[in-house]
Amino acid sequence: SLSQNYPNPFNPTTNIKFSIPKAGFVRLSVYDMLGREVENLVSQQLTPATYRVDWNAVNFSSGIYMYSLTTEDFSLVKKMSHIK
């Protein structure tokens, strides 16, 4: 599962919580509205658990960003607002 980031909107740091039910390769990335990956937060093999990842967007402009969680058999995208 992939939770909504908190806080949202945020400035400059937010956290993203996700759960993995079985071991596998996990990728969590942030994209701009043009679909360009702006930061990769997780790209590794993980064991079943709930995780929380912080994203510091101090070097990014205000706007809407998308974050995507991808595993072998699951993919979900959510959006978040960065306001300076």
C-alpha positions as CSV (number, residue, x, y, z in Angstrom):
1,S,0.0,0.0,0.0
2,L,1.0,3.6,-0.5
3,S,-0.2,6.3,1.8
4,Q,-0.7,10.0,1.1
5,N,2.3,12.1,2.0
6,Y,2.2,14.0,5.2
7,P,2.0,17.0,5.5
8,N,0.4,17.9,2.2
9,P,0.9,20.6,1.1
10,F,4.4,20.8,2.5
11,N,7.4,23.0,2.8
12,P,10.2,21.9,2.4
13,T,10.0,18.3,3.9
14,T,7.3,15.6,3.7
15,N,7.2,11.9,4.5
16,I,5.8,9.1,2.5
17,K,4.7,5.9,4.2
18,F,4.3,2.5,2.3
19,S,3.9,-1.1,3.2
20,I,5.3,-4.2,1.5
21,P,3.5,-7.5,2.1
22,K,6.3,-9.7,0.7
23,A,10.0,-9.4,0.0
24,G,11.0,-7.9,-3.3
25,F,12.6,-5.1,-5.3
26,V,10.9,-1.7,-4.5
27,R,11.2,1.6,-6.2
28,L,9.8,4.9,-4.9
29,S,10.4,7.9,-7.1
30,V,9.3,11.5,-7.4
31,Y,8.3,13.0,-10.7
32,D,7.4,16.5,-11.9
33,M,4.2,17.3,-13.8
34,L,6.0,16.6,-17.2
35,G,6.7,13.0,-16.0
36,R,10.4,13.5,-15.5
37,E,11.9,11.7,-12.5
38,V,13.3,14.4,-10.2
39,E,14.5,12.1,-7.4
40,N,14.7,8.4,-6.6
41,L,14.0,7.8,-2.9
42,V,14.1,4.0,-2.7
43,S,15.6,1.5,-5.2
44,Q,16.4,-1.7,-3.4
45,Q,15.3,-5.1,-2.2
46,L,13.1,-4.8,0.9
47,T,11.6,-7.2,3.4
48,P,7.9,-7.2,4.4
49,A,7.3,-4.2,6.6
50,T,5.9,-0.6,6.8
51,Y,8.4,2.0,5.8
52,R,8.6,5.8,6.0
53,V,10.7,7.9,3.7
54,D,11.3,11.6,4.0
55,W,11.7,13.9,1.0
56,N,13.4,17.2,1.4
57,A,12.3,19.4,-1.6
58,V,14.3,22.5,-0.5
59,N,16.0,22.6,-3.9
60,F,12.8,22.2,-5.9
61,S,10.3,24.8,-7.0
62,S,6.8,25.1,-5.7
63,G,4.2,22.9,-7.6
64,I,2.5,19.6,-7.9
65,Y,4.7,16.5,-7.8
66,M,3.8,12.8,-8.3
67,Y,5.3,10.0,-6.4
68,S,5.2,6.4,-7.6
69,L,5.7,3.1,-5.7
70,T,6.5,0.1,-7.9
71,T,7.1,-3.5,-6.9
72,E,7.1,-6.7,-8.9
73,D,3.2,-6.9,-8.9
74,F,2.1,-3.5,-7.7
75,S,2.3,0.1,-8.9
76,L,0.5,3.2,-7.6
77,V,1.0,6.9,-8.2
78,K,-0.2,9.8,-5.9
79,K,0.3,13.5,-6.1
80,M,1.6,16.0,-3.5
81,S,1.8,19.8,-3.4
82,H,5.1,21.7,-2.6
83,I,4.4,25.3,-1.5
84,K,7.3,27.7,-0.7
